[in-house]
Structure formats: structure tokens, C-alpha cells
Amino acid sequence: RQLPTNCSGRSGCRWWGNRFAREILRRCSCQQGAIRSINPTTMDSEETPVARRRSQPRETGRRKPLFFWVAAALVLLVALSVGITDPSRRHHLQSLVSSLSSSHRILSLVRKQRAAPTTRPRGPISGRPPCVLWMAPFVSGGGYSSEAWSYITALDRNMRREGPRIRLAIEQHGDLENLEFWEGLPEGDKELAFRLHSTECELPETVVVCHSEPGAWHPPLFQTLPCPPAGYEGPLAVVGRTMFETDRVDPEHVRRCNRMDAVWVPTGFHVSTFARSGVLPSKVAKVVQPVDVEFFDPAKHDPLVLPAGRPVLGSLSGHPDASSRGKDFIFLSVFKWERRKGWDVLLRSFLREFSAGDGVALYLLTNPYHSDGDFEGKVSRFAEEDVELTEPGGGWAPVYVMGTHIPQVELPRLYRAADAFVLPSRGEGWGRPLVEAMAMGLPVIATNWSGPTEYLTEENGYPLRVERMSEVAEGPFKGHLWAEPSMDELRVLMRRVVSNPEEAKRRAGRAREDMIRRFSPDVVARLVVDEILKVSNTDR
């Protein structure tokens, strides 16, 4: 875990970059097995909090022997399980145990900072801009992680181009580390992370941004670095960045939002749902998410050769490998395997509308959400057991499942390999793959509800009509409502995109223009800086 260090009551708190976290990142190649064993799961790909973590926060500092010795024992067991026998790996093990002890000393320093009175008044130090400590799951992957990266890269680029109106520091917060995600980041992003992680800020001059689901905010409902790290009274201001995919915010999260000086949400949909749920309207501000239109630029990337192999459904004749690329129309969908993403709606509509003779294929890039990773089996069983599906005489249209990780640097090439993007989800906080596909000039079909209503229109895409609202049946949002997209209209829209390529191309071109005009990093960075300066100048 990354924790604030070098804290004192008189000077505030400086974030120097936790040695434990840095060792994890710098030693990826040697510690991969150990880290994956310690951190086997990650949060939802977008924003959903996990019910199993909702336990009461614990006072870690009162359990020094238990914390240190149990952690050290875990490291030793992991080391034995992965076979650390050579001297170099034993050295890494010793460093890891030493870092755990250092992390506990850091916790003690935080407690001292909390207990000591702050003598310097809150506010920027004369002659330098305010500091922003952005706390988010930077090395976790998923929706919050990718969104946080989009903000800090946009802010860093803006400061280099237009001058520093703020100073920026970052800390890992809100989720477990995902080594595979970190390894897939561009080298420039890794260097940026190390640089921003070493930024020095004094607490009274710092705006803390807690970029996570509210259950991770101080005091956290699961084990993570609290945000803000030393409570709400020390920083210049505290901002919560969050979102929900349903029609409301639950009461505990409303209470936590109202502790913040400001709550940033990505869309007008969220401004409305948060206010209706009880979050003070004066605290809620719309801050859209940027999309890197220079990175996601179709002119800069060649299509990825899609994975070869037998389709889960359908025959090999439709496989779009390097030699047959261009013969078939490729629909792409990227999502985490959960009911909210509407994979059942997508499969049922696609398999009912197309057959093997149509020259259309569906590619699914997915990963598990608290379930096993046998996606091929899930798709096959769905086709066999769904009473609304009957295999056509000519055979199923081919469906391919890409269950392997595709690094961030390869995502533009994946989008370039497709002809259209489709995601009939029941609710989105923002819909990051949707805006990435739009920036790549793909025609996009998505449910016309929640996050996508901020950017998807009849002019730049294909909004999918909502047939009705349904109640969430299980999980932490049980009793909330979300959308049920129309399967009949989804069939019509997919057929329309295939049959009317000129219209699809025109709308896709408009989509990229809209991404550049409204959501490019420079545009959003200026908006974020304005909001930071606004909250830093507000009396608390």
C-alpha cells in the first residue's frame, strides 16, 4: 500500500513516495508471482463498489505485532510457493519484509499528524500555486483507474503547455494493485507516475481529490489507504470524484458525499441523480472525462490481427484473419462479464439477427467480475439453454471470445480491427470503451441512458432505446433501478450499421469530431483546473 510519509503537526504532511509501493512497481519482473498471490482480485471495471468489502473500518495502528508479523509471514509463504531460492530473489524478499515494517512506521506518523494541532492556516503558500493530491487506483486497472490516468496525463500536458496553475501529486488508493495492468502501460505513463508520486506538498495548501467509490473515503469501509489520509480538517479542500450506474445513490454514500467540499460527477445524468438522492446540489459539479484523442487516433494505428482459432459459436469460414480481413463485418464489444453490461442482450440480439451466411462476426473482449473466466463455456451454454434462441439452418453467425489481456498500448489497434462497436449495457457511469471507440472513428451502438447520454446522439452514433426500467435483483445496489435496452431495436440498429456503411461512416466521423471538440485532454484539463481553483478559494 502507498501511504503518506514524513508527517508532522506543524509543517503539515508531505508525500514523498512510499518505498513499499515503489519496490512493487520497480520489481515487477521478479515479484510477479508473489504480488498476484497477495492481490488476486480487482474492483468492478467501471465503478461498482463490492459488497463483500463492506466491513467496518479497523484501526490498523493499534495492532502493530499482528500487522507486521502476519504480513511478514504471508510474504514468506508466498516466496516459498513461487520458489525464491537464488540470492537475488532472497534479497527482494528481505526488501519486501523491510518495507512492510516501514509501512507500519508510516501509519504511526499519520496518527501523530492527526493528533497534533495545525498552526499554519489553510491556503496556498504565497508565490506558488496550490497543490493537488490525486488519490485513485492508478495501478489497479478498471474504470476508475483509467479515468484517473486520463485526468493526470491531461493535467500534466496542460501544465507543460500553458504553465503550472497547480502542482500535482498522486497516490494509490481505492483498490488492489494489478501487476498485469501496470506492465501494459506505456513507458511514458510509468515515468509520469514516478515523477508525480514524488511531488512534495504541505497538507494545509493541498486540495485532496478522492477518486473512487465513496466506500473508500475516510473512514474506508474496506482495507485501503483512507482518503483524505489524515481526515477532513487538515487539507485546504477535499473533493470526491465518483459516479453510479443506477438511478440513485444509497444513503451511506450520500452522507459521505456531503462530507466533501465538492463532488465531481461525469455527466448531467449524475448531477440529477445525486441531487435527487440527497447530495447537496451546491456541492455537485459536472466534470466530464477526457479521452486521449491523440492516442486514440485511427490515422496513427494499423489494425490488430484478431486472435485466430475456432469461434465459440459458428464456423471458421467467417474468421477475419490477416488474409480475409475486409470480407466480414466485425462488431466489437469490450466489457467486464457482469449482468449490468448487458452481454445477454447483446448475444440474444446478435444471434437472432445474423446467421453464418451474413458475413458478420462478433468479437467479445471480456474479463471476470467475481466469477470464473470460462467465457467460452458461458457463451455456449447461453446459446444452448436460452429458450428464445434457435440455431438457424445455415448455422450461427460466428462469435469469438478474447479472454486474454490486451495491453493499453494495443487498444487503438483493437478498435481499428473492428467495423462497429456495440454495448447494450443496463447502466454506465461513463462508458470509457464507448468514447475510445468514438475517438477511433467507429460507429457506436449504446443504450440511451445513464453515462452515454452525455456524448452519444443521433448525429454521432446510434442511441439504443430503453424498453423499460427494471429493479436490480442482487448485490450492493439491490432495489435500485437500471435500464432494460430494447433487443428488437438493437437488432434493427446492428443490421442498419451493416447495411448502410455510408451513414455509419458519416456518424462515426462526427463522433471523432465531437470527442476532439468536447472531451480532448486540453479542453477537460482547463475545466478541472478551474474547478480546483474554485474549491481552493472557497471558505470552509
FENMO-V155993 format. One line per field, one symbol per residue. phi: phi as a letter, one per 30 degrees, with the letter a starting at -180 (. if undefined). A space follows every 50 residues. Layout:
# FENMO-V155993
phi = ???
This chain:
# FENMO-V155993
phi = .cbdbhcbddcibcccjddedddeddcedcceddddddcdbbdedcbddc ddddcddcddddbeddedddddddddddeddcidbdeddddddddddddd ddddddeddddddddddccdddkddejbddcbcccaddccijdddddddd dddddddddddcjddbcbbbbdajaddbdddeddddeddddddddddcdc bcedcccccccadedddddddbdaddbddbjcdddeabcccaabccdacd edddeddddddabcbdbdededdddddkdeedccbdbdcdbdddddbddc bdddddedkdddbicddcdddedcejdcccccbbacdaeedidddddddd dddcbeddibbccccbbdbhadcdddddddddddcdddcbddedjdddbc ccdddceedceedddddccacbadddabdbjeddddddddicdbcaddai edddbcbddcabdcdddacbdddaidcejdcbdcdddddddddddddddb ddddddddddddeddddcbdeddddddddeddddddccdc
